[in-house]
Amino acid sequence: MRTGIEVGIRSTLVLTMSSSNKDILSVCSSLEPLHAALTVPGGLREMLERVHRALETLLDASNFYVGMYDPASGLWVFPYSEDEDEDVAPQAIPGSLTDYVRLTGKPLLCNGEVEAELQRAGHIVGVTGQDSETWLGAPLITASGVIGTMAVQSYVTVDPYSDADVAILATAARIISFEVERRWAVRLANSGVSIETRRAGAPAGDEAGASRVTSRFLSNVSHELRTPLSQIIGYTELLDEQLEGMDGGEGPRRDVERILSASEHLKALIEDLLDIAQLDDAPVSPTTFPVGDLLDDAVGLLGTDLAIRGNRIVRVGFDGVGIIRTDRSKLTRAVSNLVANACRFTEEGTISVRVRRVKRGEADWLRLEVSDTGEGIDSASLNGLFDPFSRLAVVAADEAGPGIGLAITRHHCTLLGGEVHVASIPGGGSSFTLEIPLS
């Protein structure tokens, strides 16, 4: 019986022979380090890191990534990436070079000229992240079909890859495909849940009388709490200023900063309660503003959450969208809630915020996607995720909010004439997509 590795090498010998002057035995021998990378125990990422180091001895692999495609959710997940363009959170990327290689099942060497030709033919819709001078990708193929793409690229050099490099990467992709699939399956199995996708549905209807009573109660309580809390924050800031520069004041200042941080968190929760109490009375007030300001405003509402968890935010597409017209306050709050939610489930990871202008019929729409590389959400928790006061069991009690941020996000999207979707891969991260009309 042939192993997957043997089948992979044999299936690409013709390509190697026709596109390179290198001797076949030399090529196969040079790929021996890949065999060793597959035999060492460990997780998928650890294995791919060894694959990367082996490839670096054969071609320019300074920028290298492996993407896995999940047909159930339509998301791409990147279990390994060492790339200047570090947008590695789960994402849907139709019309990308990565997805094009999956659809064709063939390796692709792409420079600016080839990219323009593919765009003219309608095969790709343009670069998703940072533009590169040259991109080389090869499909990961198993008995299940094409399961993903392995790629290298250069942001500074035009044509750094030869036909021989195309053959080497294609052969390497065949060699590792079966082991990548196996370890990916183990990773998903260890999460205990299969991949699921849900669309946020309409909230369950409450009786009108009970809803009004609840809204009035939340509104009154929120207003009553804000007054003493504002005094606490004000006096704490004054104390912090007095301690600054004093001998021996560093220790007390750290305590004061903790009080300030906790107070700001409490203030945000109170604002959430007030927001949900006033949802039904909130008018839409469109204004015109640059979409780039949107993320700055949204991140500004997060306070210290990003810094505490060591996450980084990656912006994609903001320069290409320009000016938009919608209710700035509501959209900012919706995006801030999505980023805060991603931050809550991600530690020392990446939160990607992607925007693009899309057409629906004759109308312009804004599509905004917030993805993270965190724990992901299991299928049971996805149901009711956008309902008020819904919490996820994986969040510690002292870290969880009241469970209304996503409910507010859905309500604001509905007011703006749009919708919000969620897709998640347990153990692989989550992706929330918000779409609103720009008219």
Buried (B, 14 or more C-beta within 10 A) or exposed (E): EEEBBEBBBEEBBEBBBEBBEBEEEEBBEBBEBBBEBBEEEEEBEBBBBBBBBBBBEBBBBBBBBBBBBBEEBBBBBBBBBBBEBBBBBBBBBEBBBBBBBBEEEBBBBBBEEBBEEBBEEEBBBBBBBBEBBBBBBBBBBBEEEBBBBBBBBBBEEEEBBBBBBBBBBBBBBBBBBBBBBBBBEEBBEEBEBEBBBBEBEEBEEEEEEEEEEBBEEBBEBBEEBBEEBEEBBEEBBEBBEEBEEEEEBEEBBEEBBEBBBEBBBBBBBBBBBBBBBEBEEBEEEBEEBEBBEBBEBBBEBBBEBBEEBEBEBBBBBBEEBEEBBBBBBBBBBBBBBBBBBBBBBBEEBBBBBBBBBEEEEEEBBBBBBBBBBBBBBBBEBBEBBBBBEBBBEBBEEEEEBBBBBBBBBBBBBBBBBBBBBBBBBBBBBBBBBBBBBBE
